[in-house]
Every structure is written in structure tokens, then in C-alpha cells.
Amino acid sequence: MTIDLRKVSRGKVKAGKRVLIYGSEGVGKTTFSAGAGRVRFFDLERGSGEIAVDWRVTPETWPDLLEWIDAMVDGKVDGDFDSLVFDSATKLESMLHRHLVPSGLIEDFGEGNNKGYGRGDTASLNEFRLLLERLERLCSAGKNIIFTAHQQVKKFEDPAGPGWERYELALRPRLAGALKQWVGYTLFAQRETTITKIGGKAKGTSTGLHFVFTRWSAAYDAKARGEIPIPEQLPMSWSEFVLAVDNADARAAEMRK
């Protein structure tokens, strides 16, 4: 093998942001994503109808979705956009399962001796990774890739002690793991609530404010890659999120001088 030193690069690679935002229904995940510049929506949930977006499409099947993405990668669709949104990853997984198994139940994957525990999840994960490879090309071209997802409450079994309940992605574990590894930012979205006692009973009241959290907690998954941490809690706004990332990048650049 001949080593080509021209392929060596320095500094931060300029690419689009890879973002996953998840939380309860109606918390504002779609609105957050719609603020990401010139946005193209894969409106799998049909939930962006009340939002004035420039471009939306609802693929009915997994092959239809891949055809749209391939057209974007190959430049057959106008590339004048900033962000590509999948609303939501939860619905995306369901579409993938229906592609692999007519019933949509991934446990039914395979026939005869090829049917067994975990085979469906393996097939689903392999297909999903092919999707991520396509999206990597768009991200390298400067496009932001944003996934929204629903939350679920599951018990975490701690081998070192008692388990506890926490918010997790409403996806099957292996696909959820692959998605969280691929994105650079996992944002947990939540409404701000206050707890007051009335007649000896606790009552939760929403303040009307919505936030995203950027660091892992025992209660939820979150992360933000970068040399300098961004604030742990941010207003749920794409512009606020980008400002926090840009400020952290600027501080890191200053420290390198």
C-alpha cells in the first residue's frame, strides 16, 4: 500500500450536525427541527402539517424513502437546503420492520431454520446502517441530519445495585444504540414543571417553558460531542442550540492558540 500524505487533515472537520432529539408527544420536537434553516422533512408521523416548512414528503415504504435519499445524495433533487429531518425515528423503525416482515413484527422475521431469536433485529440493524451510510454522505456535504423520536419509560437493571426507571428512546435496543452512536448530539426534551403541595398532596404544574438537556443523567440519555462542553440545559430552540455549539467551538479555538 502506498501512503498518500495528501489525505492527512488537521483541525475540525466541517460537516453538518447529526442530532437526535427525543421526548414526550407534543413537547416541541418537530418545531425545534423546523427551525434548522431551510429544512426538508420526511414527515413520517404526518405531524408537521401545522408548521410552515418549505418542503415535506411522506414516503409510504422503506424503498420509497431510500429512493428519495439516493436522489438527494446523487444531486437529482435540488440540494439547496440546510437540514434533513426524520420525524420520527420511531415511525422510521416501524416502516423498516414492515419492509422486512409483512406483519411488521420483527420477531416474525425468517422462515424455518432461519427463524430465531434476534435474527430480525440483526436484519433491521444491517438495513439501518445502510441508511446511515447514505446520510453520512449528506452530512459530509454540510447538511444537518436531525432525527426526532418518542420516549418510553423503562427500568434500568443496575448490576451494581438496585435498578431504577428512566426515560429511553422508544426504539428497539440495538437500533437505538446504533442511532445514539452515530449522532453527535442526543438531546432530551422536556417541559419545565413545578411541584406544589395542595392539601398535603403534590401537584405538578407546567410553566410553559420547554428545554433540551445535553448531558447524560440517571433519568435519561443525552450527550454533546465537542472539546468544550455546551450548557447542560438549553431553551428548546435550534438557534439557541447552534449558538451554544458555536460558542463552545470558539472557546476551544481560542484555547488552542
Secondary structure, 3 states (H helix, E strand, C coil): CCCCHHHCCCCCCCCCCEEEEEECCCCCHHHHHHCCCCEEEECCCCCCCCCCCCEEECCCCHHHHHHHHHHHHCCCCCCCCCEEEECCHHHHHHHHHHHHCCCCCHHHCCCHHHCCCCHHHHHHHHHHHHHHHHHHHHHHCCCEEEEEEEEEEEEECCCCCCCEEEEEECCCHHHHHHHHHHCCEEEEEEEEEEEEEECCEEEEEEEEEEEEECCCECCECCEECCCCCCCCEEECCHHHHHHHHHHHHHHHHHHHC
